């Protein structure tokens, strides 16, 4: 499998929801996706949904200000069109976007979460070392010979240092032994405009399954990174807490 090709496709999909949807040529999804078995949308703080991933029941967290709506017909249409390696487990929209969910194919939006996995790993009994291998392989494939600390410093001064179409690793960290997180900036350009997306990509070990949780925002300076990390970290912690054995 060409990891670099797969991950780049994954980033291009993120932009499809932020304005350049109809101008992108998609081939196949990155190695991370999961089965949709939900029957409704829920944004209630007191409840959570659950879904099967392989033979394991995975609980979906409630995320403040967000609505989980992967089963909504408009969301399913997006998922079916762009994902072929496996389906999405959880798809969260903020309140403003959710009000327009019936027009999801027509509007531009950011500030959304996805929880996903890979069919090839749905029944694989993963261990902590698998997280390190996954992170290492992706880092080598996408950010070869780059010093992410230097890149992060340059971006704080001028986001123009990021080349269009090439993801830049801003930061990586671990919230726990079961999580590896990458903060990635990607710039996109078409015939008439240019836009940058900041993403938190989390590799998570839950109930001996390798899964991913991602959060996307339009990049708007250093404050965007802080905002993204804060909300992402909260969601990851909730996801781990409700899936403790």
N, C-alpha and C positions, 0 to 999 in steps of 0.2 A: 504493500500500500504506500502511495506517495503522500506522506503526512503533510508536507508543505502545501501541496495542492489541495488536500482536504481541508486544512485549517483556513487557507485563504478563501476557499469557497464559503466557509462558515462566516467569515467576517463580511463578505459581500452580501450574504443573506441578511446580516444585521442592518445593513444600509438600505435594503429593500423596504424596510419599514420606516425609514427616515427620509425618503424622497426619491431615490433613483430606481425604484422598483421595476418599472417597465423597461428600463434600459439595460438590465443586467442579464447575462446569459448564464443560467445555472446548470450545473451538470449533475452532481450528486452531493449528498450531505456529508459533513464531517463525521468522524467516527463516533459521535456522541448523540444518541437519541433514544426515546423511550416510548412505551406503549400507552395509548390514550384509552382509558376505560371509564372516564368520569361521565356522569350523566347530567351535570348541571354546573352553573357558576355559583361561586360563593365568596362573599367578602366579609363574612361574619367573623369578628375577632374571637368568638367563643367556640368556634368549630373548625374542624379540618377535614379534608377529604382523604381518601386513600385509594391506591391503585396497585395492581399487580405488576411487578417487573420480574419476568420469568416466573419463578415459584414463590417469590417473596412479596409480602404486602408492604408497600411503602406509603407512609403518611405524608401528605402535602401540608406545608406550614401555611398559616395565615400571615400575610404581610401587610402591615399598616398602610392604608391608603391605596391598596391594590386589590383587584378582583381576579380570582383564578377562573379562567373561562376557556380552557382548552377544548371543552366539548361543544362550545358555541359553533353553529354552522359556519359563520364567517371566519372564525379562527381555524376550524378544521379545513376549510377551503385553502387557506394560506399554507397550512401544514402539508396537506396532501399534494399541493402543487410544487413545493420546494424541498420536501424531505422524502428520500427514497431508501436510506439506510436503516430507517426505523422511525417510529412516531414519537411525538413529544408527550411527556408526562404531565407537565404543568406549564401553563402560559398565563402570565399575570400582566394586566393592564392597569394603569392608573385611572383615577376616577374620570378625568377629562376625556381620555381616549375611550374608556368603556361606554361613555354616553353616546359615542359615535360608532359603536362596534359593528352595526349593520353596514357601515360604509368603510369598513377596514381596508378594503382593496383600493379605495379611492383617496384616502387621506394619508398625510405624512404624520408619523408619530415616533417618539422615542420614550425613554423611561419605562422599560418593561423588563420582566424576568422570564427566563425559561428554565425548566428542569428537564433534563433529557439524558439519554444513555445510548447504548449500542446493542442491537440484536445479537451480535456475536459474543457479547459479554453478559447477556441477561441471566445466564445460569452459571457463570464462572464464579468460583469461590475465591474472591480476591482477598489479598492481605495488604498490610500497610506498605510493604516494599513495592507493590504494583503502582501506588501513587507516585513514588519517586521515579520509577521507570517511565511512566506516562509523562510526567512533567519534564523529565530530562530529554526525552525524545522530541517532544514538541518544541522545547527551547532550542535544541540544536537545529531543528528543521527550519524554524521561523526566524530566529535571532542569532544566527551563526556569526561568530567573531564580533559581537557587539557587546559593549559595556553598558548595561542598563542604567547604572548610576549616572554615568556621563550623559546618556541620552535624556534621562529624567531631568537633570539640571539644565540642559539646553532647552527642553520643552517649556520649563518654567519661565525661561527668558523669552522664547519665541517658538511657537508651535510650527512655524514655517520650516523648521529644521527637519520635520518629518516628511519623507517622500511619499507622494501619492501612490497608493496601491501596496505599500510595504508596511506591515504592522511594526510598531515600536513597543518594546517591553519597558514599561515605566517602573514597575515594582513587582516583587514577588514576596510572599510571606505565608506563614501557616498559623491559622487560628487555633488549631489543635493537631494532634498526631494523625487525625483522619481527614485532614483538609490541606490542599495546596492551592494557593490563589495567585493568579497573575493579573496585573492591571495593564491593559494593552490599549494603545492609541492607534487608530487607523484613519488615514486621510483618503477621501475618495474625490475623484474629479470626473466631470463629464464635459460635454461641449460648452456648457454655459455657466457652470457653477462648481464650487468646491466645498466640501464639508468634512468635518472630523468627528469620529465617534470614539468615545472612551468606553471600555468594557472591562468588567470584572469576570474572569473565567475561573471557576472553582472546580477542582477535581476532588471528589468526595467519596469516601469509603463508608457506605451505609449498609448495615446488615450483610457484610461480606460481598457487597455489590459495588462496582465502580460506576459512579454516576457523575453528572455535571450540573452545575447551577450557574447560570450566566445572567448578568445584568448590564443593560445598555443605556447610555445617555449620549446626547449631543455634547461634544466637548466645547466648553466655554471658559477656558483658562484654568488655573490651578484649583480654583474653588470647586470645579466640576469633579476633580479627582477626589477631593475630601468628601464631597457629598456622596459620590458613588461608593466609596469605601465604607462610609458609615452605614448606608442603607444595605449594602451587600453583606457586610459583616453581621448585621442584625438578622437578615434572612437566613444566612448560613447557620448561625447558632440555633435558630428556631428549628430549622430542618433537622439538625443533629439531635436536638433535644427530644422532638416528638418521635424520633425513630430509634431511640435507645432500646436495647434489648431488655 
